[in-house]
């Protein structure tokens, strides 16, 4: 293969995503297929949004760490 050959670009992937979204939201699919796909997509979108908000506003891991207690006597 040639060094400068590009098989796919990020715009091709974006175009595929837009086509998939149009297919899901259009009336070409039966409802029993379309509705679960929309629900799964919205669930993933909300999950990613919540993950982004957690990292954006700095919910720290410090409160979730277990406290290690040392049972040694102090002299």
C-alpha positions as CSV (number, residue, x, y, z in Angstrom):
1,X,0.0,0.0,0.0
2,X,1.1,3.5,-0.6
3,X,2.1,5.7,2.3
4,X,-0.2,8.5,1.4
5,X,-3.3,6.4,0.8
6,X,-6.2,7.2,3.1
7,X,-8.9,4.6,3.2
8,X,-11.5,6.6,5.2
9,X,-11.6,10.0,6.7
10,X,-13.4,11.3,9.8
11,X,-15.9,13.0,7.5
12,X,-16.9,9.6,6.1
13,X,-17.6,8.4,9.6
14,X,-19.6,11.6,10.4
15,X,-21.6,11.1,7.1
16,X,-22.4,7.5,8.1
17,X,-23.6,8.7,11.6
18,X,-25.8,11.3,10.0
19,X,-27.2,8.7,7.5
20,X,-27.9,6.3,10.4
21,X,-29.7,9.0,12.4
22,X,-31.8,10.0,9.5
23,X,-32.7,6.3,8.9
24,X,-33.7,5.8,12.5
25,X,-35.8,9.0,12.7
26,X,-37.4,8.7,9.4
27,X,-40.4,6.5,8.6
28,X,-38.5,3.9,6.6
29,X,-38.2,1.5,9.5
30,X,-41.1,-0.2,11.3
31,X,-41.9,1.2,14.7
32,X,-40.9,-1.9,16.6
33,X,-37.3,-1.4,15.3
34,X,-37.2,2.4,15.3
35,X,-38.4,3.0,18.9
36,X,-35.8,0.8,20.6
37,X,-33.1,2.3,18.5
38,X,-34.1,5.8,19.5
39,X,-34.4,4.8,23.1
40,X,-30.9,3.2,23.1
41,X,-29.5,6.3,21.4
42,X,-31.0,8.7,23.9
43,X,-29.9,6.6,26.8
44,X,-26.3,6.6,25.5
45,X,-26.5,10.4,24.9
46,X,-27.8,11.0,28.5
47,X,-25.1,8.7,30.0
48,X,-22.3,10.5,28.1
49,X,-23.7,13.9,29.1
50,X,-23.7,12.9,32.7
51,X,-20.2,11.5,32.5
52,X,-19.1,14.8,30.9
53,X,-20.8,16.8,33.7
54,X,-19.1,14.8,36.4
55,X,-15.7,15.4,35.0
56,X,-16.4,19.0,34.1
57,X,-17.5,20.0,37.5
58,X,-15.0,18.0,39.3
59,X,-16.8,15.3,41.4
60,X,-13.7,14.1,43.1
61,X,-12.9,10.5,43.9
62,X,-11.6,11.4,47.3
63,X,-15.0,10.9,48.9
64,X,-15.4,7.5,47.4
65,X,-12.1,6.1,48.6
66,X,-12.3,3.7,51.6
67,X,-10.5,4.8,54.7
68,X,-7.7,2.4,55.7
69,X,-7.5,2.1,59.5
70,X,-4.3,0.9,61.0
71,X,-4.6,-1.1,64.2
72,X,-1.2,-0.4,65.6
73,X,-0.6,0.9,69.1
74,X,1.1,4.2,69.5
75,X,4.0,4.3,71.9
